[in-house]
Amino acid sequence: MPNVARMYDFYLGGKDNFAADREAAARVIEAAPTAPVMAKANRTFLGRAVTFLARHAGISQFLDIGAGLPTRDNVHEVAQRIRPSAEVVYVDNDPIVLAHARALLASNRRTHIVHEDLREPEKVVNAAQAFLDFDRPVAILLVAVLHFVQDREKPYEIVDSLMDAVCPGSYLVISHAERTPQLVEAGRAYDKATARAALRSAAEISEFFDGLDLVGRGVTRLPEWASGQEDGPDTSETVSIYDEAAMRWMPFLGGVGRKPLCDSPLSSEAFVQKPPLSELASFATQLARHREQRMHALFNSRNEARS
Ligand SMILES: C[S@@+](CC[C@H](N)C(=O)[O-])C[C@H]1O[C@@H](n2cnc3c(N)ncnc32)[C@H](O)[C@@H]1O
């Protein structure tokens, strides 16, 4: 049976995959030729988000759910380069992923591996609490995994329950493939894999961040998120293979949100502390957009009340 972690390893040019994985991945690539570019963009997004969190948001605890097979620039490597004391809990429901991760990470005392399923968030939180202090901010990473959770499995409730468990000032990182005709076709190759694809629209992906303050430009196409960040991981290899068109339409979105300390998005400490100028500018845009959305909502609800 094709394995989603090993198919992803194949897109990334890894060697931890078998014939069944490669055949299914080839069907994906036939329908969506830029699938390997998207996988690499996803790793770049992950690296940028972790860099932002460790360097600018003061985060030293990471809960990476649906962690995948170890590869280059794993979360603990990026985070601990910036904050050597960072604790990372990797969670996956695939025993193969866990075996690889344990072999690679055995000597890292601040990296922990947990066998749990995202669809049972209470169990994930219980297991993670053995290693992380939930009274201090935690970054929850759901990177390229929610699109394996079907609607009937209640993905929004899962995310809410994870964010309820962490304290204000904690962060949520999500990347998610978008529902386009091309990806729906490609997604069929996952029908007989270890997890089926559950693609969502841009609006549905943004909804995962309801109630959180979005960082920077909000939910964007992956290559756009914090592009131009100077102190991120080495992205030269990834960037060189993007052509402009693939960047512009890439049907893969990502964002970072912060559980607010109070009602206002201005509470975001990362911006109050020492805002990099580029982020301050985009934060101002975000704030304006936030106000505009509230005005629209108010306007619509008044109109509805009248009619
Ligand atoms: C495409 S890989 C993403 C790996 C990594 N997060 C990244 O973005 O580079 C998806 C991973 O999610 C895992 N996964 C899928 N469904 C899961 C679930 N319900 N609970 C935990 N892990 C899951 C798979 O085993 C796989 O390792």
The ligand as an ORCA input file, in Angstrom:
! r2SCAN-3c Opt
* xyz 0 1
  C       3.061     14.977      3.767
  S       3.779     14.431      5.254
  C       4.210     15.999      6.007
  C       5.477     15.918      6.835
  C       5.902     17.248      7.458
  N       4.888     17.773      8.347
  C       6.209     18.268      6.392
  O       5.316     19.078      6.099
  O       7.286     18.278      5.822
  C       2.313     14.003      6.199
  C       2.619     13.240      7.481
  O       1.436     13.253      8.285
  C       1.276     11.970      8.854
  N      -0.144     11.796      9.168
  C      -1.184     11.646      8.295
  N      -2.333     11.534      8.984
  C      -2.024     11.623     10.298
  C      -2.786     11.573     11.509
  N      -4.106     11.396     11.479
  N      -2.129     11.694     12.692
  C      -0.788     11.867     12.730
  N      -0.013     11.905     11.620
  C      -0.618     11.793     10.422
  C       1.799     11.018      7.813
  O       2.170      9.775      8.372
  C       3.000     11.797      7.278
  O       4.152     11.483      8.009
*
